[in-house]
Amino acid sequence: MRLLFSFLFLLSLMTVKAQNSDDKYPKSLKDVLLEIQDRYHVTIKFSDKQVEGKTVDYAQWRFRADVDETLNNVLKPLDMKVNKEKEGVYKLKEYEYYRWQPEDGWAELARLASKYHDKGSWEQRKAEIKPCLLEALKLSPMPPRPNSKPIFTSIRQFDGYTVQNMALEVLPGVYINGSLYRPTKVKGKIPLILSPDGHWYQQRYREDCQIRCATLARMGAMAFSYDLFAWGESMLQFDYEDHRKSLSMAVQTLDAIRLLDYFLTRKDVDPERVGISGGSGAGSHTVLVTAIDDRIKLSAPVVAISSYFYGGCPCESGLPIHLCAGGTDNVELAAFAAPRPQLLVSDGGDWTAHTPLHDFPYLQNIYSYYGAKNKVENVHLPDEKHDFGVNKRKALYDFVARNFKMDIGAVDEKKVTIEKENAMKVFGDKGEKLPANAMKGYDNLENYFKSLENAK
């Protein structure tokens, strides 16, 4: 026992000896977090992968009397942080560049608003930002459009609407997949509503997604429900992990542009009644596409837009659009829609909780430059959470019906048939119908974009 004590004592001396300014007083992050737990009697949730290989310089010198200040001192140099789940319990997180404190976001929005005061100065601001958006997205110049036709499956008949799956080649061998909902009876030109899917379980096969698009079709519109990049059926070509890589943002934006290119050639689409509405990450997509493409005449981002949240997925913020023209944010980009009708649906359970206080009044002010303050609306649901639930869908139905002169009386979600996932796929249940030229793998996509850059 005495021998063991002597060994531990010598080991502690060696440890202390290694702690000096020449070596920057280093300690492993894991050991520092464990010491913080012991000293302040708190719990810090972390995985071995999060702390593996990470060292804190001047570790002991970063400790303060307050645990929150200590955690900030330790983690900030490593681009890490903690979320406080409750008193005494923290969870280790990577630095979230896209998530600001509300006060910081509001201050930034005020800074942006100080750059313009009327329609002329606002249009000048837009002219500075818009070309930069395409450049940041690697879409300037626009990649060549494949000379191919859409791929359709057979039409399925339901109560007041039909469904047909469709794939469109947006880059050589890269396909956007979705389901096209149309009214059973179509007379002349009808509205088109692009309906990108958000970051929710089961992608566009979800019940609430089918209900929304089918109901829009029963109201008299053509609704196209489509996958995000490396999401849903797109995972036949790319891995799920590829969705969280920066080029996902470029491909998703191009998807919407190519869809507009196609749909606006159809004789049954009214070019003056083209809308887009998505929730969560697809809400960010909705705002960006509307800012870039004037062919969109109505937009409805749902539980998405905030001056202090830039989008938590690289498909929303992975490319430097928010650095354009000295910096911008999603609310300023949403203002690009003015004076086109725009609906923001917000709730009390996510980063849209404060929309009525700062973000919506800002948008009303921009719309007032065009004498169209009433063209931007906000439906705020303070007791609801982050989803595309029934009340959010009802807000969308009402907004679209009023602005596109559609039949609100046709809204009856109980008349929608929920299909099984395999029925909604373009390329077969196991991808057996995927075209022979289909690109596979993120490396090939990256190489294609590099070839475009080299050709400039």
BELJOCOR-V168974 format. One record per residue. N is the residue number from 1. RES is the residue in one small letter. OMEGA is omega in whole degrees, 0 to 359 (NA if undefined). Layout:
BEGIN
n,res,omega
N,RES,OMEGA
N,RES,OMEGA
END
This chain:
BEGIN
n,res,omega
1,m,179
2,r,180
3,l,179
4,l,179
5,f,179
6,s,180
7,f,180
8,l,179
9,f,178
10,l,180
11,l,180
12,s,178
13,l,179
14,m,180
15,t,179
16,v,181
17,k,181
18,a,181
19,q,178
20,n,184
21,s,177
22,d,181
23,d,179
24,k,177
25,y,188
26,p,169
27,k,177
28,s,180
29,l,180
30,k,180
31,d,179
32,v,180
33,l,177
34,l,178
35,e,177
36,i,177
37,q,182
38,d,187
39,r,186
40,y,178
41,h,178
42,v,175
43,t,176
44,i,180
45,k,177
46,f,177
47,s,178
48,d,181
49,k,181
50,q,186
51,v,184
52,e,175
53,g,182
54,k,182
55,t,178
56,v,175
57,d,181
58,y,190
59,a,185
60,q,182
61,w,182
62,r,181
63,f,176
64,r,181
65,a,183
66,d,183
67,v,181
68,d,178
69,e,178
70,t,179
71,l,178
72,n,179
73,n,183
74,v,191
75,l,185
76,k,179
77,p,180
78,l,184
79,d,177
80,m,181
81,k,171
82,v,169
83,n,179
84,k,183
85,e,174
86,k,184
87,e,177
88,g,181
89,v,182
90,y,176
91,k,182
92,l,181
93,k,170
94,e,178
95,y,182
96,e,182
97,y,187
98,y,183
99,r,180
100,w,169
101,q,182
102,p,182
103,e,179
104,d,178
105,g,180
106,w,178
107,a,178
108,e,178
109,l,177
110,a,177
111,r,179
112,l,182
113,a,180
114,s,183
115,k,183
116,y,184
117,h,178
118,d,182
119,k,182
120,g,181
121,s,176
122,w,178
123,e,177
124,q,177
125,r,178
126,k,181
127,a,176
128,e,187
129,i,193
130,k,179
131,p,178
132,c,179
133,l,180
134,l,178
135,e,180
136,a,181
137,l,181
138,k,181
139,l,177
140,s,358
141,p,180
142,m,178
143,p,179
144,p,181
145,r,178
146,p,180
147,n,182
148,s,181
149,k,177
150,p,176
151,i,182
152,f,168
153,t,179
154,s,181
155,i,178
156,r,186
157,q,177
158,f,184
159,d,176
160,g,180
161,y,175
162,t,177
163,v,178
164,q,180
165,n,185
166,m,173
167,a,180
168,l,178
169,e,184
170,v,172
171,l,180
172,p,178
173,g,180
174,v,187
175,y,170
176,i,186
177,n,178
178,g,179
179,s,183
180,l,178
181,y,181
182,r,174
183,p,179
184,t,179
185,k,181
186,v,176
187,k,179
188,g,183
189,k,183
190,i,179
191,p,173
192,l,176
193,i,172
194,l,186
195,s,178
196,p,181
197,d,179
198,g,185
199,h,179
200,w,181
201,y,178
202,q,173
203,q,184
204,r,178
205,y,182
206,r,180
207,e,184
208,d,178
209,c,178
210,q,180
211,i,183
212,r,184
213,c,178
214,a,180
215,t,176
216,l,178
217,a,178
218,r,177
219,m,177
220,g,181
221,a,170
222,m,181
223,a,179
224,f,179
225,s,185
226,y,184
227,d,164
228,l,179
229,f,180
230,a,184
231,w,181
232,g,184
233,e,176
234,s,179
235,m,169
236,l,184
237,q,184
238,f,181
239,d,178
240,y,180
241,e,181
242,d,177
243,h,181
244,r,173
245,k,194
246,s,183
247,l,176
248,s,180
249,m,179
250,a,183
251,v,180
252,q,178
253,t,178
254,l,177
255,d,183
256,a,179
257,i,180
258,r,177
259,l,177
260,l,177
261,d,182
262,y,188
263,f,181
264,l,170
265,t,183
266,r,182
267,k,182
268,d,180
269,v,177
270,d,183
271,p,178
272,e,178
273,r,178
274,v,182
275,g,175
276,i,179
277,s,176
278,g,180
279,g,179
280,s,180
281,g,176
282,a,172
283,g,173
284,s,177
285,h,178
286,t,181
287,v,183
288,l,180
289,v,179
290,t,179
291,a,185
292,i,192
293,d,182
294,d,177
295,r,173
296,i,184
297,k,180
298,l,179
299,s,180
300,a,175
301,p,185
302,v,181
303,v,188
304,a,198
305,i,181
306,s,178
307,s,179
308,y,176
309,f,187
310,y,182
311,g,188
312,g,180
313,c,176
314,p,176
315,c,177
316,e,186
317,s,184
318,g,175
319,l,196
320,p,178
321,i,184
322,h,177
323,l,183
324,c,172
325,a,178
326,g,178
327,g,176
328,t,176
329,d,186
330,n,179
331,v,176
332,e,177
333,l,177
334,a,180
335,a,176
336,f,182
337,a,184
338,a,4
339,p,179
340,r,181
341,p,180
342,q,177
343,l,171
344,l,175
345,v,184
346,s,181
347,d,183
348,g,187
349,g,179
350,d,184
351,w,175
352,t,186
353,a,183
354,h,183
355,t,183
356,p,187
357,l,187
358,h,189
359,d,181
360,f,176
361,p,176
362,y,181
363,l,177
364,q,180
365,n,178
366,i,179
367,y,180
368,s,176
369,y,182
370,y,185
371,g,186
372,a,183
373,k,182
374,n,181
375,k,176
376,v,184
377,e,176
378,n,171
379,v,183
380,h,182
381,l,190
382,p,182
383,d,182
384,e,185
385,k,186
386,h,178
387,d,175
388,f,185
389,g,189
390,v,181
391,n,177
392,k,178
393,r,179
394,k,177
395,a,179
396,l,180
397,y,182
398,d,182
399,f,181
400,v,181
401,a,181
402,r,186
403,n,181
404,f,177
405,k,180
406,m,188
407,d,179
408,i,179
409,g,180
410,a,182
411,v,175
412,d,186
413,e,180
414,k,181
415,k,180
416,v,176
417,t,178
418,i,181
419,e,174
420,k,186
421,e,185
422,n,179
423,a,187
424,m,183
425,k,181
426,v,191
427,f,177
428,g,186
429,d,181
430,k,179
431,g,184
432,e,181
433,k,179
434,l,182
435,p,183
436,a,183
437,n,186
438,a,176
439,m,177
440,k,175
441,g,182
442,y,180
443,d,180
444,n,177
445,l,180
446,e,179
447,n,178
448,y,179
449,f,176
450,k,179
451,s,176
452,l,181
453,e,181
454,n,183
455,a,181
456,k,NA
END
